[in-house]
Amino acid sequence: MSAYPLVSLKLATSLDGKIALANGQSQWITGSEARAQGHKLRAEHDAILVGSGTVLADDPTLTVRLPGYAGPQPVRIIADARLRTPNDGKLAHSLDVAPVWIFTAPEAPGDRKNELKKQGFDVVSVPEGGNGGVDICAVLSALARRGIKRLLVEGGGVLAASLIRAGRVDRLEWFRAPVILGADALPCVAALALRDLAAASRFTRVEVRQLGDDLWERLHRRKT
Ligand SMILES: NC(=O)c1ccc[n+]([C@@H]2O[C@H](COP(=O)([O-])OP(=O)(O)OC[C@H]3O[C@@H](n4cnc5c(N)ncnc54)[C@H](OP(=O)(O)O)[C@@H]3O)[C@@H](O)[C@H]2O)c1
């Protein structure tokens, strides 16, 4: 068994690399063809991971919604150290469609833990990460132990930065819309505090496709 799942990071950005306006609005940066491809990607993965910021901002369902699709639904996974996932959001209302695993910190409020468990969420404690949140490598190895081989990470920028800092992004699925959102919008990858270009994560472009007005780029991490 591999120690970690294969991690693909999917982002839908503007030309200037933003994923949402400063007020959190991000639906929809890309067009319908790119979004349909996003659903196909979900269908090819065992699980989808997002940060709690995305759950709070977007109230996503994170299911595969393609016409005629009858295959398995990926497990939905939230990195949520403070257990802020709402009890009455779309994830809670779709627990019969696919499970939701919430990875939280040992210090998360016990009453919230019980409440969410009672509702049907699977709440898993892992150590805290060095920069706050949960230890992302601990989450990935727990996922591998639970049989997750292919993980699609759908943002947001804070979670993306954590995974890149940890060197755990194997592939990028990058959707780029011909729109400019400006410096006050949210970056697709939060601060990495790099001091040396040689230390930056580099990727090789393996496929580029136009989807409506958008571009879809698939990239693989360079080994050296
Ligand atoms: N266009 C796109 O592709 C796209 C995709 C997704 C989201 N978005 C937009 O992005 C915005 C949300 O993104 P965001 O960057 O603010 O939030 P985010 O990355 O979704 O979530 C960040 C939160 O996740 C929790 N977390 C737990 N463990 C973590 C870890 N190891 N590393 C990082 N985070 C961890 C932390 O909260 P706790 O400490 O409370 O756990 C952290 O504040 C929304 O506006 C949404 O609409 C756009």
Ligand as a Chemical Component Dictionary entry (heavy atoms), coordinates in Angstrom:
data_LIG
# 
_chem_comp.id                   LIG 
_chem_comp.type                 NON-POLYMER 
_chem_comp.pdbx_formal_charge   0 
_chem_comp.three_letter_code    LIG 
# 
loop_
_chem_comp_atom.comp_id 
_chem_comp_atom.atom_id 
_chem_comp_atom.alt_atom_id 
_chem_comp_atom.type_symbol 
_chem_comp_atom.charge 
_chem_comp_atom.model_Cartn_x 
_chem_comp_atom.model_Cartn_y 
_chem_comp_atom.model_Cartn_z 
_chem_comp_atom.pdbx_ordinal 
LIG N1  N1  N 0  -12.198 28.783 -8.240 1  
LIG C1  C1  C 0  -11.865 27.692 -7.576 2  
LIG O1  O1  O 0  -11.308 26.731 -8.117 3  
LIG C2  C2  C 0  -12.192 27.616 -6.109 4  
LIG C3  C3  C 0  -12.126 26.383 -5.475 5  
LIG C4  C4  C 0  -12.374 26.319 -4.103 6  
LIG C5  C5  C 0  -12.658 27.485 -3.407 7  
LIG N2  N2  N 1  -12.741 28.662 -4.068 8  
LIG C6  C6  C 0  -12.979 29.910 -3.313 9  
LIG O2  O2  O 0  -11.907 30.037 -2.400 10 
LIG C7  C7  C 0  -12.392 30.644 -1.194 11 
LIG C8  C8  C 0  -12.056 29.733 -0.010 12 
LIG O3  O3  O 0  -10.691 29.447 -0.058 13 
LIG P1  P1  P 0  -9.754  29.707 1.205  14 
LIG O4  O4  O 0  -8.386  29.669 0.693  15 
LIG O5  O5  O -1 -10.248 30.893 1.949  16 
LIG O6  O6  O 0  -10.096 28.458 2.115  17 
LIG P2  P2  P 0  -9.785  26.900 1.984  18 
LIG O7  O7  O 0  -8.421  26.659 1.470  19 
LIG O8  O8  O 0  -10.928 26.231 1.332  20 
LIG O9  O9  O 0  -9.869  26.495 3.515  21 
LIG C9  C9  C 0  -8.892  26.972 4.400  22 
LIG C10 C10 C 0  -9.230  26.482 5.781  23 
LIG O10 O10 O 0  -9.135  25.059 5.815  24 
LIG C11 C11 C 0  -8.792  24.670 7.111  25 
LIG N3  N3  N 0  -7.647  23.781 7.104  26 
LIG C12 C12 C 0  -7.519  22.705 7.907  27 
LIG N4  N4  N 0  -6.343  22.134 7.748  28 
LIG C13 C13 C 0  -5.678  22.848 6.833  29 
LIG C14 C14 C 0  -4.394  22.746 6.272  30 
LIG N5  N5  N 0  -3.528  21.792 6.605  31 
LIG N6  N6  N 0  -4.021  23.654 5.355  32 
LIG C15 C15 C 0  -4.846  24.626 4.980  33 
LIG N7  N7  N 0  -6.088  24.790 5.484  34 
LIG C16 C16 C 0  -6.503  23.902 6.406  35 
LIG C17 C17 C 0  -8.390  25.950 7.895  36 
LIG O11 O11 O 0  -9.473  26.315 8.739  37 
LIG P3  P3  P 0  -9.578  25.645 10.201 38 
LIG O12 O12 O 0  -8.324  26.042 10.927 39 
LIG O13 O13 O 0  -10.805 26.196 10.741 40 
LIG O14 O14 O 0  -9.608  24.187 9.950  41 
LIG C18 C18 C 0  -8.239  26.983 6.795  42 
LIG O15 O15 O 0  -8.552  28.290 7.217  43 
LIG C19 C19 C 0  -13.867 30.812 -1.354 44 
LIG O16 O16 O 0  -14.115 32.148 -1.724 45 
LIG C20 C20 C 0  -14.223 29.871 -2.479 46 
LIG O17 O17 O 0  -15.328 30.357 -3.207 47 
LIG C21 C21 C 0  -12.515 28.760 -5.399 48 
# 
loop_
_chem_comp_bond.comp_id 
_chem_comp_bond.atom_id_1 
_chem_comp_bond.atom_id_2 
_chem_comp_bond.value_order 
_chem_comp_bond.pdbx_ordinal 
LIG N1  C1  SING 1  
LIG C1  O1  DOUB 2  
LIG C1  C2  SING 3  
LIG C2  C3  SING 4  
LIG C2  C21 DOUB 5  
LIG C3  C4  DOUB 6  
LIG C4  C5  SING 7  
LIG C5  N2  DOUB 8  
LIG N2  C6  SING 9  
LIG N2  C21 SING 10 
LIG C6  O2  SING 11 
LIG C6  C20 SING 12 
LIG O2  C7  SING 13 
LIG C7  C8  SING 14 
LIG C7  C19 SING 15 
LIG C8  O3  SING 16 
LIG O3  P1  SING 17 
LIG P1  O4  DOUB 18 
LIG P1  O5  SING 19 
LIG P1  O6  SING 20 
LIG O6  P2  SING 21 
LIG P2  O7  DOUB 22 
LIG P2  O8  SING 23 
LIG P2  O9  SING 24 
LIG O9  C9  SING 25 
LIG C9  C10 SING 26 
LIG C10 O10 SING 27 
LIG C10 C18 SING 28 
LIG O10 C11 SING 29 
LIG C11 N3  SING 30 
LIG C11 C17 SING 31 
LIG N3  C12 SING 32 
LIG N3  C16 SING 33 
LIG C12 N4  DOUB 34 
LIG N4  C13 SING 35 
LIG C13 C14 SING 36 
LIG C13 C16 DOUB 37 
LIG C14 N5  SING 38 
LIG C14 N6  DOUB 39 
LIG N6  C15 SING 40 
LIG C15 N7  DOUB 41 
LIG N7  C16 SING 42 
LIG C17 O11 SING 43 
LIG C17 C18 SING 44 
LIG O11 P3  SING 45 
LIG P3  O12 DOUB 46 
LIG P3  O13 SING 47 
LIG P3  O14 SING 48 
LIG C18 O15 SING 49 
LIG C19 O16 SING 50 
LIG C19 C20 SING 51 
LIG C20 O17 SING 52 
# 
